[in-house]
Amino acid sequence: MSPTSELPDWLENALDALRAGDIAGWMAIYAADACHEFPFAPEGAPRKLVGRDAIAAYMAHICRL
């Protein structure tokens, strides 16, 4: 039997927004002082993003790639 799981609605909505390139919809899950850390980021890539604006800018750049 295969394992199953369900995502909470808030996460499913955020992922749908991200898949659609809707950065504002994705960012709705973040607090103003949110922080992303990338401890294994390659040389030259950001290791830490602090605040909604920094995370949104990074995500917008990633979605354009």
C-alpha positions as CSV (number, residue, x, y, z in Angstrom):
1,M,0.0,0.0,0.0
2,S,1.4,3.4,-1.0
3,P,1.7,6.1,1.7
4,T,-0.6,9.0,1.3
5,S,-0.6,12.5,2.7
6,E,-2.6,15.7,2.4
7,L,-1.1,19.1,2.5
8,P,-2.7,21.7,4.6
9,D,-4.9,24.1,2.5
10,W,-2.6,27.1,3.2
11,L,0.4,25.2,1.8
12,E,-1.4,23.8,-1.2
13,N,-2.6,27.3,-2.1
14,A,0.9,28.7,-1.7
15,L,2.4,26.0,-3.9
16,D,-0.3,26.5,-6.5
17,A,0.6,30.2,-6.5
18,L,4.3,29.4,-6.9
19,R,3.6,27.0,-9.8
20,A,1.6,29.8,-11.5
21,G,4.5,32.3,-11.0
22,D,2.3,34.3,-8.6
23,I,5.0,35.5,-6.2
24,A,2.6,37.6,-4.1
25,G,0.4,34.5,-3.6
26,W,3.4,32.5,-2.5
27,M,4.6,35.2,-0.2
28,A,1.3,35.2,1.7
29,I,2.7,32.4,3.9
30,Y,5.6,34.5,5.2
31,A,5.8,36.8,8.2
32,A,7.4,40.2,7.7
33,D,10.6,39.0,9.5
34,A,10.9,35.7,7.8
35,C,14.3,34.2,7.1
36,H,15.5,31.6,4.6
37,E,18.9,30.0,5.1
38,F,20.7,28.0,2.5
39,P,23.6,26.3,4.4
40,F,24.7,24.2,1.4
41,A,24.4,27.0,-1.2
42,P,27.1,27.0,-3.8
43,E,29.8,29.7,-3.9
44,G,28.4,33.0,-5.0
45,A,24.8,32.1,-4.1
46,P,22.9,33.7,-1.2
47,R,23.3,31.8,2.1
48,K,20.6,33.8,3.9
49,L,17.6,35.9,3.0
50,V,16.1,38.1,5.7
51,G,12.6,39.7,5.4
52,R,9.7,39.3,3.0
53,D,11.1,41.7,0.4
54,A,14.4,39.9,0.1
55,I,12.7,36.5,-0.2
56,A,10.2,37.9,-2.7
57,A,13.0,39.3,-4.9
58,Y,14.9,36.1,-4.8
59,M,11.8,34.0,-5.7
60,A,10.8,36.4,-8.5
61,H,14.3,35.9,-9.9
62,I,14.1,32.1,-9.6
63,C,10.7,32.0,-11.3
64,R,12.1,34.0,-14.3
65,L,14.8,31.4,-14.9
